[in-house]
Amino acid sequence: MKYKEHIKFTSIYTFFAAFPALLQLIVYPLIEGNHKLGAVQFGHLAITEAIISFVALFCLFSMGAGVTRFFYDYNDTKQNYNKLVSTILNGILLRGLLLMGIALVFAPFINTLFKDKDLQQFQLYGPYLVVSGLCRAVLAMSIALFRQEKRLLAFVVISFLSGTFRSGFQLVGVLYWDLSFIGYALGTAVGSGIITLGMIVYTYYKCGYHYDKAIRKQLRPFVINLIFADFVFWGLVFADRFFLLGQPENLGIYDNAMKFAIGIQFILQGFTGSMQPDLFALLKTGLHSTEQEVKKLSNLYMAESIFVVMMCILPAMYFITLFYQTKLLVSVSIISIVFVRYIFMAQYNVFSLPILFSKKTNLIFYINLCVFVLNVGLNFILAPLYGYYGAIAALFFSYGFQVVVTKIAQARVIPISWNNIKLFYVPIGIVLLTIVLEVVKLQIGGNIFLFAGVLVLVSSAAMLTLYKREVMGLVSKLMKRLKPTV
């Protein structure tokens, strides 16, 4: 494995995948305050983000995975490649227009789904959310394609511009247009729309207009299970927000912690985007000759993921303490346990990618459907009783189940002799340590930074010990490259 190239691509993909989330960390303190938005209003932002994400999933229709997988089947000629990209883009835009029509026609009915008076204005903010979701889908497809082609400059430019424009207009929308979540929704739509419009024009200029029936026919069976799995995953991520609607202040506190955690999700997406093309290329060559490389790549991905989770905990806690004023300050106490759940996500990515390569997407759908049912059931029971801790418990049970079942399914589809200590047992052990420390903290009290520090120190020491050989080997290679030649 070419470590230098892997580190290069991983660093670039990770930073710019997380760049929009980093900008959001600047926006949130500027719009939060005693005379600005508080915990309840941040709860409204949680619901609007859930709707935007739903729209994005429907418009994208899993074509991010589709374009990266079928890229290998259609990159033989420029004509075939252009047809693939243009066909996918046209499908995204048509689904966006369909949702816009639904939002305009059924706004009065959607209003009845909310008890909060501010949220009962869907006719005002609904179209903004649809535009924002459509833009996110177009940009997600474009960025996935740029990653697959390893077009770093295009990836960097689009990520930078989309994050900058979206965050800038969000700030303007809240502070100068309407000091509410509606101004935030308007700013998101305008900022995202400017960049997305340019991306659409560029794509049509480069690829032309195609809506190839044969390509759609081949894509449909691949993505149909994935899109249902994506909706299930959306439910896993956002169902807890709806169960906390009756506790708007708790919803705002919980969602604020989750907003910081989204930064880790984007970083993991960057890691995954860097790993996936190499992993698929190795699997295409044949596992019999590339299994060791597959294992090294996956081990490195898991080490990077856990390291990032640990390194983000204390900075996020200090950031909230320094810059927040309202009851959102309470969210600092749950940062550790909210962040650690992304270890489950990293494990799931490792075990699900071989299934995705084999095109057995029905397995991914069935697994995530069971996980979704489990999550909703647990949220229904736990969230009303224990607030955001109930929602967190539901997530941990659900994601743990997801990892175990996906690992079993992957072993039957593409058997790989993983190093289970590195990929399974130690990561699970870190999650269990986090739970124990959280329970002890709630029972006896104490400095929340002390408990977080113990978690970071113990987990980092365990990972350095476990990956000592890989770390020393990587350092040795870098030192040799940096050593001046005579």
MODARA-V607776 format. One record per backbone hydrogen bond with DSSP energy under -0.5 kcal/mol. NH is the residue of the N-H (numbers start at 0). CO is the residue of the C=O. E is the energy in kcal/mol with one decimal. If there is no record, write none. Layout:
# MODARA-V607776
[[NH CO E] [NH CO E]]
This chain:
# MODARA-V607776
[[2 0 -1.3] [5 1 -2.6] [6 2 -3.0] [7 3 -2.2] [8 4 -2.6] [9 5 -2.8] [10 6 -2.7] [11 7 -2.0] [12 8 -3.0] [13 9 -2.6] [14 10 -2.3] [15 11 -2.2] [16 12 -2.0] [17 13 -2.0] [18 14 -0.8] [19 15 -0.5] [21 17 -2.3] [22 18 -2.1] [23 19 -1.7] [24 20 -1.4] [25 21 -0.7] [25 22 -0.8] [26 22 -1.9] [27 23 -2.8] [28 24 -0.7] [29 25 -0.9] [30 26 -1.4] [30 27 -0.5] [31 27 -1.0] [32 36 -1.9] [35 32 -1.4] [36 30 -2.2] [41 37 -2.2] [42 38 -1.4] [43 39 -1.4] [44 40 -1.9] [45 41 -1.6] [46 42 -1.5] [47 43 -2.2] [48 44 -2.4] [49 45 -1.7] [50 46 -2.1] [51 47 -2.5] [52 48 -2.4] [53 49 -1.8] [54 50 -2.6] [55 51 -2.6] [56 52 -2.2] [57 53 -2.3] [58 54 -2.7] [59 55 -2.7] [60 56 -2.6] [62 59 -1.7] [65 61 -1.8] [66 62 -2.7] [67 63 -1.4] [68 64 -2.2] [69 65 -2.7] [70 66 -0.6] [71 68 -0.9] [72 69 -0.6] [73 69 -1.4] [74 70 -1.0] [76 73 -0.5] [80 76 -2.1] [81 77 -2.6] [82 78 -2.1] [83 79 -2.2] [84 80 -2.3] [85 81 -2.5] [86 82 -2.3] [87 83 -2.0] [88 84 -2.3] [89 85 -2.5] [90 86 -1.8] [91 87 -1.9] [92 88 -2.2] [93 89 -2.3] [94 90 -2.0] [95 91 -1.8] [96 92 -2.1] [97 93 -2.0] [98 94 -2.1] [99 95 -2.0] [100 96 -2.0] [101 97 -1.9] [102 98 -2.7] [103 99 -2.1] [104 100 -2.3] [105 101 -2.7] [109 105 -2.4] [110 106 -2.2] [111 107 -0.9] [111 108 -0.7] [112 109 -1.5] [113 110 -1.5] [119 115 -0.9] [119 116 -0.5] [120 118 -0.8] [123 120 -2.4] [124 120 -1.6] [125 121 -2.7] [128 124 -1.8] [129 125 -2.0] [130 126 -2.3] [131 127 -2.4] [132 128 -2.5] [133 129 -2.7] [134 130 -2.6] [135 131 -2.2] [136 132 -2.0] [137 133 -2.3] [138 134 -2.5] [139 135 -2.2] [140 136 -2.2] [141 137 -2.2] [142 138 -2.8] [143 139 -2.3] [144 140 -1.9] [145 141 -2.4] [146 142 -2.4] [147 143 -2.1] [148 144 -2.2] [149 145 -0.6] [149 146 -0.7] [150 145 -2.5] [151 149 -1.4] [154 150 -2.3] [155 151 -2.9] [156 152 -2.7] [157 153 -2.3] [158 154 -2.2] [159 155 -2.6] [160 156 -2.7] [161 157 -2.6] [162 158 -1.9] [163 159 -2.4] [164 160 -2.7] [165 161 -2.0] [166 162 -2.2] [167 163 -2.4] [168 164 -2.3] [169 165 -1.9] [170 166 -2.1] [171 167 -1.9] [172 168 -2.8] [173 169 -2.2] [174 170 -2.4] [175 171 -2.3] [176 171 -0.9] [176 172 -0.5] [177 172 -2.5] [179 177 -3.3] [183 179 -1.3] [184 180 -2.3] [185 181 -2.4] [186 182 -2.5] [187 183 -2.2] [188 184 -2.1] [189 185 -2.5] [190 186 -2.6] [191 187 -2.3] [192 188 -2.2] [193 189 -1.9] [194 190 -1.0] [195 191 -2.4] [196 192 -2.5] [197 193 -1.4] [198 194 -2.0] [199 195 -2.5] [200 196 -2.3] [201 197 -2.2] [202 198 -2.2] [203 199 -2.4] [204 200 -2.3] [205 201 -2.1] [206 202 -3.2] [207 203 -2.2] [209 207 -0.6] [215 211 -2.0] [216 212 -2.1] [217 213 -1.6] [218 214 -2.5] [219 215 -2.2] [220 216 -0.7] [221 217 -0.6] [222 218 -2.5] [223 219 -2.2] [224 220 -0.5] [225 221 -0.6] [226 222 -3.1] [227 223 -1.2] [228 224 -2.2] [229 225 -2.7] [230 226 -2.2] [231 227 -2.2] [232 228 -2.5] [233 229 -2.7] [234 230 -2.3] [235 231 -2.1] [236 232 -2.2] [237 233 -2.8] [238 234 -2.4] [240 237 -0.8] [241 237 -1.0] [241 238 -0.5] [242 238 -1.6] [243 239 -1.1] [244 241 -1.0] [246 243 -2.0] [250 246 -2.6] [251 247 -2.1] [252 248 -2.2] [253 249 -2.9] [254 250 -2.9] [255 251 -1.8] [256 252 -1.6] [257 253 -2.0] [258 254 -2.3] [259 255 -1.5] [260 256 -1.7] [261 257 -1.7] [262 258 -0.6] [262 259 -0.9] [263 259 -0.6] [263 260 -0.8] [264 260 -1.7] [265 261 -2.4] [266 262 -1.9] [267 263 -2.8] [268 264 -2.1] [269 265 -2.0] [270 266 -2.5] [271 267 -3.1] [272 268 -2.9] [273 269 -1.8] [274 270 -2.4] [275 271 -3.2] [276 272 -0.7] [277 273 -0.6] [278 274 -2.8] [279 275 -2.9] [280 276 -2.1] [281 277 -2.2] [282 278 -2.5] [283 279 -2.3] [284 280 -1.7] [285 281 -1.5] [288 285 -1.2] [289 285 -0.9] [290 286 -1.5] [293 289 -2.4] [294 290 -2.4] [295 291 -2.4] [296 292 -2.5] [297 293 -2.2] [298 294 -2.7] [299 295 -2.3] [300 296 -2.0] [301 297 -2.3] [302 298 -2.4] [303 299 -2.5] [304 300 -2.3] [305 301 -2.4] [306 302 -2.2] [307 303 -2.2] [308 304 -2.2] [309 305 -2.4] [310 306 -2.5] [311 307 -1.4] [312 308 -0.7] [312 309 -0.7] [313 309 -0.6] [314 310 -0.5] [315 311 -1.9] [316 312 -2.0] [317 313 -2.5] [318 314 -2.4] [319 315 -2.2] [320 316 -2.0] [321 317 -2.2] [322 318 -2.3] [323 319 -1.9] [328 325 -2.1] [329 326 -1.8] [330 327 -1.6] [331 328 -1.7] [332 329 -1.8] [333 330 -1.2] [334 331 -0.9] [337 333 -1.9] [338 334 -2.8] [339 335 -2.2] [340 336 -0.6] [341 338 -2.0] [342 339 -2.2] [343 339 -0.5] [343 340 -0.9] [344 340 -1.0] [345 341 -2.1] [346 342 -2.1] [347 343 -2.6] [348 344 -2.4] [349 345 -1.9] [350 346 -2.2] [351 347 -2.2] [352 348 -1.8] [353 349 -0.6] [355 351 -2.4] [356 352 -2.5] [357 353 -1.7] [358 355 -1.3] [359 354 -1.5] [360 358 -1.5] [362 359 -1.2] [363 359 -0.8] [364 360 -2.1] [365 361 -2.5] [366 362 -2.5] [367 363 -2.3] [368 364 -2.3] [369 365 -1.9] [370 366 -2.1] [371 367 -2.5] [372 368 -2.3] [373 369 -2.2] [374 370 -2.6] [375 371 -2.9] [376 372 -2.3] [377 373 -2.3] [378 374 -2.7] [379 375 -2.5] [380 376 -1.4] [381 377 -3.4] [382 378 -1.7] [383 378 -0.6] [385 381 -3.1] [386 382 -1.8] [388 385 -1.3] [389 386 -0.6] [390 386 -1.6] [391 387 -2.3] [392 388 -2.4] [393 389 -2.1] [394 390 -2.0] [395 391 -2.4] [396 392 -2.4] [397 393 -2.2] [398 394 -3.0] [399 395 -2.2] [400 396 -1.9] [401 397 -2.2] [402 398 -2.3] [403 399 -2.0] [404 400 -2.4] [405 401 -2.4] [406 402 -2.2] [407 403 -1.8] [408 404 -2.5] [409 405 -2.8] [410 406 -1.8] [411 407 -1.0] [411 408 -0.6] [412 408 -1.5] [413 409 -2.7] [417 415 -2.1] [419 417 -1.2] [421 418 -0.6] [422 418 -2.3] [423 419 -2.2] [424 419 -2.5] [425 420 -2.0] [427 423 -2.0] [428 424 -2.4] [429 425 -2.1] [430 426 -1.7] [431 427 -2.5] [432 428 -2.3] [433 429 -2.0] [434 430 -2.0] [435 431 -2.4] [436 432 -2.5] [437 433 -2.1] [438 434 -2.3] [439 435 -2.5] [440 436 -2.4] [441 437 -2.0] [442 438 -1.9] [443 439 -2.7] [444 440 -1.9] [450 446 -1.6] [451 447 -2.0] [452 448 -2.3] [453 449 -2.2] [454 450 -2.0] [455 451 -2.5] [456 452 -2.7] [457 453 -2.7] [458 454 -2.4] [459 455 -2.4] [460 456 -2.2] [461 457 -2.2] [462 458 -2.2] [463 459 -2.5] [464 460 -2.2] [465 461 -2.3] [466 462 -2.5] [467 464 -1.0] [470 466 -2.8] [471 467 -2.8] [472 468 -2.4] [473 469 -2.4] [474 470 -2.7] [475 471 -2.5] [476 472 -2.2] [477 473 -2.2] [478 474 -2.6] [479 475 -2.1] [480 476 -1.7] [481 477 -2.0] [482 478 -1.5]]
